[in-house]
Amino acid sequence: MRIKAIKYSNIRRLYSSLTMDKGLKPSSVKTIHKAVRPIFAFAVHDNYIATNPTENVLADIKKIYSCEKP
């Protein structure tokens, strides 16, 4: 997928899938997020994309995970 085509919803779906379907803990998803976020930050800085699609996604995933956690 081209970086210009990646949207917030794609990132959220990926993180949600990693948490819900693959069973990763939010801390593991946070580690992945720390690697992915700078890539998009550079793309914003170099004007490939207008906004960083990873912004606030991790907070949403944490909310979802904590609501479903017994």
N, C-alpha and C positions, 0 to 999 in steps of 0.2 A: 504494500500500500504506500502510495506517495505521501510524504509528510504533509502536504497541503490538503490532502483528503481526510486526514485523521482529525476527528472531532472529539469534543468532551464526552459524548455518548459512547464513542468507541473505547476510550480509555476507561470509562466507568464500567462498561460491559466486561472489559478485560480484567480489571481488578475484582469485580464482583465474581466473575467466573473462577478466578484464582482462589478466592476466599470460599465461595459456596461449593463449587464443583470439584475443585482440586484439593480442598481442605487446608489451604495455607492459612496461617494465622495472620492477623493484621500486621504484626511486626515484620513478617516476611514480605508482605505486600509493600510495606513502608520501605524496606530495603530496595525492592525493585523500583519503587517510585523515586527513590533518591538517585538511581541510575538513569531513569527515563526523563525526569523533569529537566535536567540541564541540557539535554539534547534539544528539547523544544524551546528552552530559553535561548539557546544559540540561534535557533531558526527564527525566533522573533527578533532577536538583535540584528540578524543579517537580513531582515525583511523578507524571508521566505513565507512566513505566516504572520497574521496580525496579532493573534493572541495565543497564549500557551494553553492547550487543551487539557493539561494536567492540573491546572489551578483548581483547588478545592475538591478535587475528586477523592482524595484520600480521606478527607473529613466526612464526606458522604458515605464512603464504604465503612468507616469506623462506626458511624451512626447505625447503619443497617446491620452490621455484624453484632453490635452490642444489643440491639433490639431483639435479635433472634437467638442470642446466646441464652441458654437456660440459667 
